[in-house]
């Protein structure tokens, strides 16, 4: 599946941004979808994941209560709503797909990746 993320930008601390990731193909509803991020000089880290049916979500501790992942299988799209953003949220955000049952946190389990979208939070 091919993935295209959008919605990044520059926002002040405390602000909000919404990311979208649209997938090509007719099997989007079979995939677990995840969001990951990578800041300069750091490894890629897990942000959030959602199961194929939206029944299960998983969040990194650093974003719990501030970020919400959701999906619309009819639109082949997964979303990440980010509220109360902090400067440490600054990173390139990537969406990824995996043929799994669980909403996995390990990036190595995801086989398809989008190009990423930059999120910058100013203090």
Phi and psi in degrees as GROMACS dihedral restraints (atoms count N, CA, C in turn):
[ dihedral_restraints ]
;  ai    aj    ak    al  type     phi  dphi    fc
    3     4     5     6     1   -98.8    20    10
    4     5     6     7     1   137.7    20    10
    6     7     8     9     1  -122.4    20    10
    7     8     9    10     1   141.2    20    10
    9    10    11    12     1  -134.2    20    10
   10    11    12    13     1   114.8    20    10
   12    13    14    15     1   -94.4    20    10
   13    14    15    16     1   149.1    20    10
   15    16    17    18     1  -152.5    20    10
   16    17    18    19     1   168.1    20    10
   18    19    20    21     1   107.3    20    10
   19    20    21    22     1    -3.1    20    10
   21    22    23    24     1   -69.4    20    10
   22    23    24    25     1   172.3    20    10
   24    25    26    27     1   167.5    20    10
   25    26    27    28     1  -165.7    20    10
   27    28    29    30     1  -107.0    20    10
   28    29    30    31     1   130.7    20    10
   30    31    32    33     1  -144.2    20    10
   31    32    33    34     1   151.8    20    10
   33    34    35    36     1   -79.0    20    10
   34    35    36    37     1   155.3    20    10
   36    37    38    39     1   -54.8    20    10
   37    38    39    40     1   137.1    20    10
   39    40    41    42     1    92.1    20    10
   40    41    42    43     1   -10.7    20    10
   42    43    44    45     1   -85.2    20    10
   43    44    45    46     1  -174.7    20    10
   45    46    47    48     1  -130.6    20    10
   46    47    48    49     1   151.5    20    10
   48    49    50    51     1  -144.4    20    10
   49    50    51    52     1   150.1    20    10
   51    52    53    54     1  -120.4    20    10
   52    53    54    55     1   129.0    20    10
   54    55    56    57     1  -104.1    20    10
   55    56    57    58     1   148.9    20    10
   57    58    59    60     1  -128.6    20    10
   58    59    60    61     1   151.1    20    10
   60    61    62    63     1  -140.6    20    10
   61    62    63    64     1   117.4    20    10
   63    64    65    66     1  -107.3    20    10
   64    65    66    67     1   136.5    20    10
   66    67    68    69     1  -109.1    20    10
   67    68    69    70     1   146.1    20    10
   69    70    71    72     1   -89.8    20    10
   70    71    72    73     1   164.7    20    10
   72    73    74    75     1    94.0    20    10
   73    74    75    76     1   168.3    20    10
   75    76    77    78     1  -104.3    20    10
   76    77    78    79     1     6.1    20    10
   78    79    80    81     1  -111.7    20    10
   79    80    81    82     1    18.7    20    10
   81    82    83    84     1   -53.4    20    10
   82    83    84    85     1   -39.2    20    10
   84    85    86    87     1   -67.4    20    10
   85    86    87    88     1   -10.2    20    10
   87    88    89    90     1   -86.8    20    10
   88    89    90    91     1   -13.1    20    10
   90    91    92    93     1   -98.8    20    10
   91    92    93    94     1   140.8    20    10
   93    94    95    96     1   -73.6    20    10
   94    95    96    97     1   139.1    20    10
   96    97    98    99     1  -118.5    20    10
   97    98    99   100     1   140.1    20    10
   99   100   101   102     1  -132.6    20    10
  100   101   102   103     1   155.6    20    10
  102   103   104   105     1  -116.1    20    10
  103   104   105   106     1   135.5    20    10
  105   106   107   108     1  -131.5    20    10
  106   107   108   109     1   165.6    20    10
  108   109   110   111     1  -144.5    20    10
  109   110   111   112     1   155.9    20    10
  111   112   113   114     1  -140.9    20    10
  112   113   114   115     1   118.7    20    10
  114   115   116   117     1   -92.0    20    10
  115   116   117   118     1   157.9    20    10
  117   118   119   120     1   -55.3    20    10
  118   119   120   121     1   129.4    20    10
  120   121   122   123     1    77.4    20    10
  121   122   123   124     1     5.0    20    10
  123   124   125   126     1  -120.9    20    10
  124   125   126   127     1   161.9    20    10
  126   127   128   129     1   -77.4    20    10
  127   128   129   130     1   157.8    20    10
  129   130   131   132     1   -65.4    20    10
  130   131   132   133     1   135.7    20    10
  132   133   134   135     1  -128.4    20    10
  133   134   135   136     1   152.6    20    10
  135   136   137   138     1   -70.5    20    10
  136   137   138   139     1   140.5    20    10
  138   139   140   141     1  -115.8    20    10
  139   140   141   142     1   -56.9    20    10
  141   142   143   144     1  -159.8    20    10
  142   143   144   145     1   156.2    20    10
  144   145   146   147     1  -147.1    20    10
  145   146   147   148     1   155.9    20    10
  147   148   149   150     1  -141.2    20    10
  148   149   150   151     1   138.6    20    10
  150   151   152   153     1   -71.9    20    10
  151   152   153   154     1   169.0    20    10
  153   154   155   156     1   -61.0    20    10
  154   155   156   157     1   -33.9    20    10
  156   157   158   159     1   -97.7    20    10
  157   158   159   160     1     4.2    20    10
  159   160   161   162     1    70.5    20    10
  160   161   162   163     1     9.4    20    10
  162   163   164   165     1   -73.3    20    10
  163   164   165   166     1   -24.6    20    10
  165   166   167   168     1  -131.1    20    10
  166   167   168   169     1   135.3    20    10
  168   169   170   171     1  -126.9    20    10
  169   170   171   172     1   158.3    20    10
  171   172   173   174     1  -143.3    20    10
  172   173   174   175     1   138.0    20    10
  174   175   176   177     1  -132.5    20    10
  175   176   177   178     1   147.7    20    10
  177   178   179   180     1   -67.5    20    10
  178   179   180   181     1   146.5    20    10
  180   181   182   183     1   -57.3    20    10
  181   182   183   184     1   -32.8    20    10
  183   184   185   186     1   -69.2    20    10
  184   185   186   187     1   -16.6    20    10
  186   187   188   189     1  -118.4    20    10
  187   188   189   190     1    -4.9    20    10
  189   190   191   192     1   -56.7    20    10
  190   191   192   193     1   134.7    20    10
  192   193   194   195     1    85.5    20    10
  193   194   195   196     1   -11.1    20    10
  195   196   197   198     1  -116.6    20    10
  196   197   198   199     1   -34.6    20    10
  198   199   200   201     1  -108.8    20    10
  199   200   201   202     1   149.0    20    10
  201   202   203   204     1  -135.0    20    10
  202   203   204   205     1   125.7    20    10
  204   205   206   207     1  -100.0    20    10
  205   206   207   208     1   141.2    20    10
  207   208   209   210     1  -150.9    20    10
  208   209   210   211     1   170.2    20    10
  210   211   212   213     1  -148.9    20    10
  211   212   213   214     1   155.3    20    10
  213   214   215   216     1  -128.9    20    10
  214   215   216   217     1   101.4    20    10
  216   217   218   219     1   -67.3    20    10
  217   218   219   220     1   -26.3    20    10
  219   220   221   222     1   -68.3    20    10
  220   221   222   223     1   -24.7    20    10
  222   223   224   225     1  -106.5    20    10
  223   224   225   226     1     4.4    20    10
  225   226   227   228     1    53.6    20    10
  226   227   228   229     1    40.6    20    10
  228   229   230   231     1  -133.5    20    10
  229   230   231   232     1   139.7    20    10
  231   232   233   234     1  -117.2    20    10
  232   233   234   235     1   145.4    20    10
  234   235   236   237     1  -122.7    20    10
  235   236   237   238     1   154.7    20    10
  237   238   239   240     1  -135.9    20    10
  238   239   240   241     1   108.7    20    10
  240   241   242   243     1   -91.9    20    10
  241   242   243   244     1   123.4    20    10
  243   244   245   246     1  -117.9    20    10
  244   245   246   247     1   117.0    20    10
  246   247   248   249     1  -115.7    20    10
  247   248   249   250     1   161.5    20    10
  249   250   251   252     1    48.5    20    10
  250   251   252   253     1    51.3    20    10
  252   253   254   255     1   -66.3    20    10
  253   254   255   256     1   147.9    20    10
  255   256   257   258     1  -121.6    20    10
  256   257   258   259     1   156.0    20    10
  258   259   260   261     1   -54.9    20    10
  259   260   261   262     1   -31.5    20    10
  261   262   263   264     1   -73.4    20    10
  262   263   264   265     1    -5.6    20    10
  264   265   266   267     1   -82.3    20    10
  265   266   267   268     1    -7.6    20    10
  267   268   269   270     1   -61.4    20    10
  268   269   270   271     1   124.0    20    10
  270   271   272   273     1  -178.0    20    10
  271   272   273   274     1   172.0    20    10
  273   274   275   276     1   -89.3    20    10
  274   275   276   277     1   128.9    20    10
  276   277   278   279     1  -103.1    20    10
  277   278   279   280     1   132.0    20    10
  279   280   281   282     1  -120.1    20    10
  280   281   282   283     1   141.2    20    10
  282   283   284   285     1  -101.4    20    10
  283   284   285   286     1   153.7    20    10
  285   286   287   288     1  -148.8    20    10
  286   287   288   289     1   156.1    20    10
  288   289   290   291     1  -125.2    20    10
  289   290   291   292     1   147.5    20    10
  291   292   293   294     1  -147.7    20    10
  292   293   294   295     1   140.3    20    10
  294   295   296   297     1   -87.4    20    10
  295   296   297   298     1    82.3    20    10
  297   298   299   300     1  -133.5    20    10
  298   299   300   301     1   170.9    20    10
  300   301   302   303     1   -96.2    20    10
  301   302   303   304     1   -36.7    20    10
  303   304   305   306     1   -95.6    20    10
  304   305   306   307     1   158.3    20    10
  306   307   308   309     1   -84.2    20    10
  307   308   309   310     1    83.0    20    10
  309   310   311   312     1   -72.2    20    10
  310   311   312   313     1   150.3    20    10
  312   313   314   315     1  -101.7    20    10
  313   314   315   316     1   -15.0    20    10
  315   316   317   318     1   -82.3    20    10
  316   317   318   319     1   117.7    20    10
  318   319   320   321     1   -63.1    20    10
  319   320   321   322     1   -24.0    20    10
  321   322   323   324     1   -70.3    20    10
  322   323   324   325     1   -13.8    20    10
  324   325   326   327     1   -85.6    20    10
  325   326   327   328     1    -8.9    20    10
  327   328   329   330     1   -96.6    20    10
  328   329   330   331     1   134.0    20    10
  330   331   332   333     1  -108.6    20    10
  331   332   333   334     1   -16.6    20    10
  333   334   335   336     1  -124.7    20    10
  334   335   336   337     1   134.3    20    10
  336   337   338   339     1  -131.3    20    10
  337   338   339   340     1   143.3    20    10
  339   340   341   342     1   -83.5    20    10
  340   341   342   343     1   175.1    20    10
  342   343   344   345     1   -77.1    20    10
  343   344   345   346     1   -22.1    20    10
  345   346   347   348     1   100.3    20    10
  346   347   348   349     1   155.0    20    10
  348   349   350   351     1  -137.2    20    10
  349   350   351   352     1   137.9    20    10
  351   352   353   354     1   -81.1    20    10
  352   353   354   355     1   132.0    20    10
  354   355   356   357     1  -120.2    20    10
  355   356   357   358     1   123.9    20    10
  357   358   359   360     1  -124.7    20    10
  358   359   360   361     1   125.3    20    10
  360   361   362   363     1  -115.0    20    10
  361   362   363   364     1   118.8    20    10
  363   364   365   366     1   -92.8    20    10
  364   365   366   367     1   148.5    20    10
